[in-house]
Amino acid sequence: MDDSPKDPRQPGCRCIMIKGRSIMKSSSSWRLTALIAGLAFLTNSVAFAQDHTRNWESGYVVGVTEVHLKDGMLNAYMNDLNAHWRKFLEAQKADGDVISYAIYMVSDSREGEPNLLLTVTYKNWAVFDRDQDYFDALIEKIFGSDENARAAGLERSELRTFGGSYTLQEVKFKD
């Protein structure tokens, strides 16, 4: 016979209070409770297990530049982009470093927001490791000299200012 105290407030009592009534718990009911709690834990662990296999791969690298045009300078800036920026990127495209480039106009831009977004899609991160000689040759080809490139840059600053710029890494699902 079990002679443990019947009052749950007493030390050593193996009973619980339900709606003000003391109910005895046998050692087998404790085992059953522990078994149910353990099963619930394992079930939850399996339910929360996640698939950590990598089903994606890195894609192209995209550079984005925000441009804030000065009032009335859209056409002049587009002409400048066509004369210089486009040629610079076409040369890099011919070398296989640039995949594509684009200009996006922000419709109804608000105060402080850019008017244009310039994007360049690069093959990978390695294209950023080109040495200065490569870019010097492009400048020479497009502008004729460093001095002409600097002068064009100063003229361009009358047309726009830059906002932020950032580089994105494309992530593609594996098929």
Backbone bond lengths (Angstrom), bond angles and torsions (degrees), N, CA, C in turn:
res aa  C-N    CA-C-N  psi(-1)  N-CA   C-N-CA  omega(-1)  CA-C   N-CA-C  phi
1 M - - - 1.454 - - 1.514 108.37 -
2 D 1.315 115.46 142.37 1.459 121.74 -178.95 1.512 108.64 -83.17
3 D 1.378 116.87 119.18 1.453 119.04 179.11 1.520 110.94 -108.89
4 S 1.376 118.25 28.89 1.455 120.16 175.04 1.517 108.52 -74.91
5 P 1.339 116.88 154.25 1.468 119.73 -177.96 1.524 111.67 -58.23
6 K 1.318 117.86 147.52 1.456 123.74 -178.65 1.526 112.26 -96.45
7 D 1.307 118.03 -6.39 1.468 122.77 179.18 1.526 107.99 -96.45
8 P 1.369 119.06 120.12 1.467 121.19 -176.71 1.520 113.41 -62.63
9 R 1.350 117.11 -14.65 1.455 119.01 178.87 1.514 111.62 -83.00
10 Q 1.333 117.69 -10.32 1.452 123.47 -178.86 1.534 109.84 -86.72
11 P 1.358 118.06 140.68 1.464 120.40 175.38 1.517 110.54 -61.02
12 G 1.339 115.26 142.90 1.458 120.59 177.34 1.507 114.20 83.76
13 C 1.317 118.56 0.18 1.457 121.64 -179.75 1.522 109.37 -73.68
14 R 1.342 116.17 130.69 1.456 121.08 175.36 1.518 107.72 -107.76
15 C 1.323 114.27 57.73 1.448 119.16 179.74 1.519 108.64 -141.83
16 I 1.314 115.32 161.18 1.466 120.85 179.19 1.514 108.87 -126.16
17 M 1.322 115.41 160.25 1.461 120.82 177.89 1.524 108.24 -101.99
18 I 1.310 116.70 124.29 1.458 121.82 173.59 1.512 106.71 -127.38
19 K 1.336 115.41 119.93 1.459 122.65 -178.88 1.529 111.68 49.52
20 G 1.336 114.72 43.77 1.455 120.23 175.50 1.518 114.57 80.11
21 R 1.335 119.86 1.01 1.461 122.50 -179.22 1.519 109.68 -110.15
22 S 1.276 117.61 137.65 1.453 124.01 178.87 1.525 108.88 -83.94
23 I 1.341 116.25 126.07 1.457 120.45 -179.58 1.523 107.27 -123.98
24 M 1.311 116.26 130.68 1.465 122.08 -179.17 1.519 109.89 -74.22
25 K 1.333 114.50 143.23 1.460 119.98 174.72 1.510 107.32 -116.75
26 S 1.290 116.29 128.18 1.462 119.94 177.50 1.523 109.19 -84.87
27 S 1.328 116.28 164.11 1.463 119.70 179.90 1.521 110.08 -64.79
28 S 1.323 118.46 -29.76 1.458 120.36 178.56 1.531 110.58 -69.81
29 S 1.323 117.68 -32.30 1.469 118.88 177.89 1.525 109.85 -71.10
30 W 1.337 117.73 -31.22 1.466 120.18 174.97 1.518 109.91 -65.95
31 R 1.316 116.64 -41.42 1.466 119.96 177.68 1.519 111.13 -63.55
32 L 1.307 116.08 -41.77 1.460 120.36 178.88 1.532 110.35 -63.32
33 T 1.333 116.24 -43.19 1.465 120.72 177.86 1.520 110.59 -61.43
34 A 1.333 117.64 -43.31 1.466 121.79 179.27 1.523 110.25 -64.75
35 L 1.342 117.44 -40.51 1.454 121.43 178.69 1.531 110.91 -63.04
36 I 1.319 117.04 -45.27 1.469 121.20 179.31 1.527 110.47 -63.32
37 A 1.338 117.00 -43.40 1.471 120.27 178.39 1.528 110.43 -62.85
38 G 1.323 117.52 -41.80 1.470 121.04 178.82 1.518 111.79 -63.53
39 L 1.331 116.25 -43.49 1.469 119.80 177.84 1.531 111.17 -63.66
40 A 1.315 115.76 -40.33 1.472 119.01 178.46 1.521 110.50 -62.71
41 F 1.326 116.80 -40.39 1.467 120.60 178.54 1.524 110.72 -63.13
42 L 1.344 116.58 -46.98 1.460 120.13 179.95 1.518 111.55 -63.35
43 T 1.328 116.80 -41.01 1.466 120.41 178.65 1.521 110.25 -61.66
44 N 1.323 116.95 -44.06 1.463 120.25 178.22 1.514 111.34 -65.33
45 S 1.321 117.58 -37.47 1.467 120.66 179.41 1.513 110.38 -62.64
46 V 1.322 116.54 -42.29 1.463 120.19 178.69 1.526 109.64 -67.26
47 A 1.333 117.45 -40.61 1.459 120.89 -178.94 1.525 111.41 -64.22
48 F 1.329 117.10 -33.50 1.454 120.13 -178.65 1.526 112.94 -89.89
49 A 1.323 117.05 -4.43 1.465 119.26 178.51 1.519 108.50 -63.46
50 Q 1.316 116.00 138.22 1.454 120.49 -177.46 1.511 110.17 -117.88
51 D 1.304 114.71 151.18 1.455 121.03 176.19 1.521 107.50 -80.92
52 H 1.328 117.74 115.59 1.457 121.87 -177.63 1.526 112.35 -104.60
53 T 1.335 116.68 16.63 1.456 117.86 176.71 1.527 108.53 -70.68
54 R 1.308 115.78 147.91 1.472 120.48 -177.46 1.528 108.48 -89.47
55 N 1.331 116.19 107.79 1.455 121.67 -179.34 1.529 111.28 -105.52
56 W 1.311 116.59 24.31 1.462 121.10 -178.95 1.518 109.03 -139.24
57 E 1.325 113.94 165.11 1.455 119.99 176.49 1.519 109.13 -143.84
58 S 1.310 115.66 158.71 1.458 120.21 179.75 1.521 109.68 -72.35
59 G 1.318 114.92 140.31 1.458 121.00 177.98 1.516 110.02 -111.17
60 Y 1.308 115.17 -146.73 1.458 121.46 -178.41 1.528 111.65 -68.89
61 V 1.320 114.87 164.66 1.460 122.69 176.33 1.528 106.58 -108.46
62 V 1.328 116.81 130.74 1.462 120.94 -176.29 1.529 109.59 -120.29
63 G 1.322 115.68 124.95 1.462 121.56 174.31 1.520 109.07 -97.71
64 V 1.315 116.47 134.07 1.470 122.11 -179.37 1.523 108.16 -124.22
65 T 1.338 116.14 131.16 1.460 121.66 176.99 1.521 108.99 -124.02
66 E 1.328 116.34 129.71 1.467 122.17 177.56 1.526 108.80 -90.40
67 V 1.331 115.90 129.44 1.459 121.33 -178.33 1.530 109.26 -117.99
68 H 1.339 115.77 129.66 1.470 122.66 175.53 1.527 106.90 -107.35
69 L 1.316 115.69 108.32 1.461 120.02 -178.83 1.518 111.05 -79.07
70 K 1.305 114.79 145.00 1.464 119.09 172.81 1.524 107.31 -79.16
71 D 1.316 116.89 155.05 1.469 121.56 -174.86 1.528 112.04 -52.45
72 G 1.331 114.98 130.42 1.457 121.43 175.22 1.519 115.00 74.25
73 M 1.318 119.75 13.94 1.465 121.29 -173.23 1.530 114.19 -108.25
74 L 1.318 118.79 11.74 1.458 120.61 -178.03 1.528 111.53 -59.55
75 N 1.324 117.77 -53.76 1.469 120.29 -176.32 1.523 111.41 -62.43
76 A 1.305 118.18 -43.21 1.465 121.58 -179.90 1.529 110.17 -63.12
77 Y 1.329 116.90 -40.99 1.466 120.08 179.84 1.521 111.33 -68.40
78 M 1.327 117.18 -41.07 1.468 120.35 178.02 1.527 110.49 -62.84
79 N 1.326 116.83 -38.57 1.470 120.18 176.54 1.531 110.51 -63.15
80 D 1.320 116.97 -41.19 1.462 120.98 178.42 1.526 111.04 -64.85
81 L 1.326 117.25 -43.51 1.463 120.39 177.73 1.529 110.84 -60.10
82 N 1.318 115.90 -41.39 1.460 120.47 179.98 1.529 111.30 -65.19
83 A 1.316 116.94 -37.73 1.467 121.49 -176.99 1.525 112.84 -76.96
84 H 1.342 118.77 -30.41 1.468 120.27 -172.82 1.524 113.82 -123.47
85 W 1.310 116.21 -60.57 1.472 121.31 -174.99 1.523 110.51 -57.35
86 R 1.322 115.51 -48.22 1.463 120.68 -178.70 1.531 111.08 -60.08
87 K 1.314 117.75 -44.67 1.473 120.81 -179.97 1.527 111.35 -64.48
88 F 1.308 115.95 -39.87 1.467 121.46 178.39 1.532 110.02 -60.26
89 L 1.333 115.81 -44.60 1.467 120.20 -178.76 1.528 112.26 -74.56
90 E 1.319 117.49 -34.55 1.470 120.09 176.88 1.527 110.57 -62.68
91 A 1.334 116.79 -37.84 1.467 120.43 177.01 1.524 110.48 -64.08
92 Q 1.334 117.21 -41.76 1.463 120.48 178.70 1.526 111.03 -70.58
93 K 1.324 115.88 -31.00 1.456 120.57 176.27 1.534 109.68 -66.08
94 A 1.327 117.13 -42.89 1.470 121.52 177.97 1.527 111.21 -62.55
95 D 1.323 117.35 -30.63 1.467 121.91 177.88 1.530 112.52 -81.33
96 G 1.350 117.09 -6.28 1.464 121.41 177.31 1.512 115.14 88.57
97 D 1.334 118.08 3.75 1.472 120.28 -179.07 1.525 112.58 -84.19
98 V 1.325 116.39 -37.50 1.462 121.42 -178.51 1.524 108.59 -101.87
99 I 1.313 115.86 131.36 1.464 122.06 177.99 1.519 109.69 -87.20
100 S 1.335 116.49 -46.64 1.465 121.17 -179.49 1.526 109.18 -161.50
101 Y 1.310 114.77 169.77 1.464 121.33 174.77 1.516 107.47 -148.52
102 A 1.324 115.97 157.84 1.465 119.50 -177.24 1.524 109.81 -156.46
103 I 1.316 114.21 159.70 1.463 122.80 174.70 1.526 106.31 -122.34
104 Y 1.313 116.08 128.69 1.458 121.15 178.19 1.521 108.93 -118.71
105 M 1.326 115.42 131.23 1.463 120.35 177.34 1.528 107.88 -94.56
106 V 1.301 116.61 130.84 1.455 121.88 178.31 1.523 107.38 -83.21
107 S 1.318 116.67 115.42 1.460 119.17 -179.23 1.526 109.18 -76.69
108 D 1.307 114.55 132.99 1.467 121.76 178.39 1.526 112.84 54.97
109 S 1.332 116.26 49.48 1.463 118.40 178.74 1.527 109.82 -64.79
110 R 1.306 115.32 141.33 1.460 121.80 179.84 1.519 110.09 -93.08
111 E 1.286 116.43 171.38 1.467 122.29 178.75 1.525 110.15 -51.70
112 G 1.323 116.16 127.13 1.453 121.45 178.02 1.520 114.70 87.71
113 E 1.318 117.47 -10.56 1.460 120.37 178.16 1.528 109.88 -91.49
114 P 1.316 117.49 154.24 1.471 119.96 -179.53 1.523 111.57 -71.26
115 N 1.328 115.32 155.75 1.462 121.08 173.94 1.525 110.53 -89.09
116 L 1.341 115.25 -35.13 1.455 121.60 -178.00 1.526 110.76 -130.12
117 L 1.322 115.05 151.18 1.465 122.09 169.80 1.521 106.39 -120.86
118 L 1.318 116.24 125.09 1.458 121.81 175.71 1.523 106.95 -101.09
119 T 1.322 117.04 127.93 1.462 119.75 178.94 1.524 110.18 -123.21
120 V 1.307 114.67 143.48 1.459 122.13 175.28 1.520 106.74 -131.89
121 T 1.325 116.25 126.17 1.456 121.73 178.53 1.525 108.30 -102.56
122 Y 1.333 114.90 118.66 1.461 122.16 -177.70 1.524 110.20 -101.39
123 K 1.305 115.71 154.66 1.463 122.45 -179.13 1.532 110.73 -60.37
124 N 1.329 116.78 -45.67 1.464 121.39 -178.30 1.536 108.03 -167.59
125 W 1.329 116.37 -176.35 1.465 121.26 -179.21 1.525 112.09 -70.37
126 A 1.308 117.53 -23.66 1.466 120.99 -175.77 1.525 112.55 -63.42
127 V 1.334 117.68 -24.96 1.473 119.03 -179.22 1.526 111.75 -65.20
128 F 1.317 117.13 -19.27 1.464 120.77 179.09 1.538 111.44 -78.56
129 D 1.310 116.32 -6.63 1.463 120.96 -179.77 1.525 113.42 -92.93
130 R 1.310 117.25 6.19 1.468 119.88 177.55 1.528 109.25 -59.10
131 D 1.317 116.21 145.18 1.467 119.27 -179.88 1.530 111.09 -83.45
132 Q 1.301 115.60 167.30 1.467 121.96 -175.74 1.523 111.90 -62.77
133 D 1.323 117.90 -30.46 1.468 121.12 179.41 1.528 111.19 -59.04
134 Y 1.323 116.70 -38.34 1.467 121.02 178.43 1.524 110.65 -60.56
135 F 1.331 116.40 -47.52 1.472 120.35 -177.82 1.527 111.61 -72.83
136 D 1.318 117.15 -33.72 1.476 119.99 175.22 1.530 110.54 -61.08
137 A 1.329 116.93 -40.51 1.468 121.09 178.34 1.522 110.91 -65.13
138 L 1.351 117.06 -39.08 1.469 119.86 177.00 1.527 111.29 -64.96
139 I 1.313 116.65 -42.68 1.474 120.82 178.72 1.521 109.99 -61.60
140 E 1.296 116.35 -44.03 1.478 120.84 178.59 1.523 110.23 -60.70
141 K 1.320 117.09 -42.54 1.467 122.44 -178.35 1.536 111.63 -66.64
142 I 1.329 116.91 -42.36 1.469 120.86 -173.51 1.527 112.32 -86.97
143 F 1.328 116.76 -43.37 1.465 120.77 -174.31 1.531 113.34 -101.76
144 G 1.299 117.73 -19.65 1.463 120.92 -177.82 1.517 112.83 94.98
145 S 1.343 117.25 -33.34 1.465 121.03 179.36 1.526 109.40 -165.81
146 D 1.345 114.59 166.18 1.469 119.88 175.37 1.520 110.89 -62.53
147 E 1.345 116.12 -38.69 1.470 121.22 -179.29 1.528 110.75 -62.07
148 N 1.316 117.95 -42.75 1.473 121.53 177.62 1.530 110.84 -64.44
149 A 1.329 116.85 -38.68 1.464 121.01 178.15 1.524 110.47 -64.61
150 R 1.341 117.66 -42.26 1.475 120.99 177.85 1.523 110.65 -63.74
151 A 1.319 117.39 -43.02 1.472 121.52 -179.96 1.533 110.41 -62.26
152 A 1.343 116.36 -42.53 1.467 119.97 178.49 1.528 110.22 -63.47
153 G 1.333 116.73 -37.96 1.463 120.59 177.76 1.516 112.19 -63.81
154 L 1.327 117.20 -39.77 1.468 120.65 177.75 1.520 111.11 -66.22
155 E 1.332 116.76 -41.26 1.464 120.06 177.48 1.521 110.63 -63.91
156 R 1.314 116.53 -39.57 1.459 121.69 -179.98 1.524 111.12 -63.64
157 S 1.319 117.63 -32.65 1.471 120.44 -179.17 1.529 111.72 -66.47
158 E 1.321 117.34 -17.05 1.469 120.92 175.19 1.525 111.55 -77.89
159 L 1.316 116.44 -14.18 1.467 121.84 -175.54 1.521 113.37 -99.36
160 R 1.331 116.82 -29.30 1.468 119.74 -172.31 1.521 111.61 -157.99
161 T 1.337 113.88 168.49 1.458 122.13 167.54 1.525 106.62 -129.05
162 F 1.315 115.69 157.55 1.461 119.78 177.84 1.515 110.39 -93.93
163 G 1.312 114.94 143.69 1.458 122.00 169.74 1.515 106.31 -94.53
164 G 1.281 115.82 -132.02 1.455 119.85 178.69 1.517 112.24 -83.45
165 S 1.297 114.49 166.35 1.464 120.65 170.47 1.516 107.20 -141.57
166 Y 1.305 116.16 148.13 1.450 120.06 -179.09 1.521 109.31 -152.42
167 T 1.309 114.25 159.83 1.452 121.43 -179.18 1.526 108.31 -119.08
168 L 1.316 115.58 132.06 1.456 122.49 -177.70 1.522 109.93 -113.26
169 Q 1.311 116.52 147.88 1.464 122.15 173.92 1.515 107.36 -110.37
170 E 1.322 117.50 120.16 1.453 121.53 176.26 1.523 108.98 -68.51
171 V 1.333 116.18 142.82 1.451 122.43 175.56 1.522 106.48 -123.18
172 K 1.337 116.70 123.86 1.460 121.56 -176.53 1.523 109.47 -117.83
173 F 1.326 115.57 141.46 1.457 120.08 174.48 1.518 109.36 -72.20
174 K 1.332 116.00 141.69 1.460 120.85 172.77 1.511 107.55 -77.44
175 D 1.298 116.92 140.81 1.479 119.49 177.89 1.501 111.46 -98.97
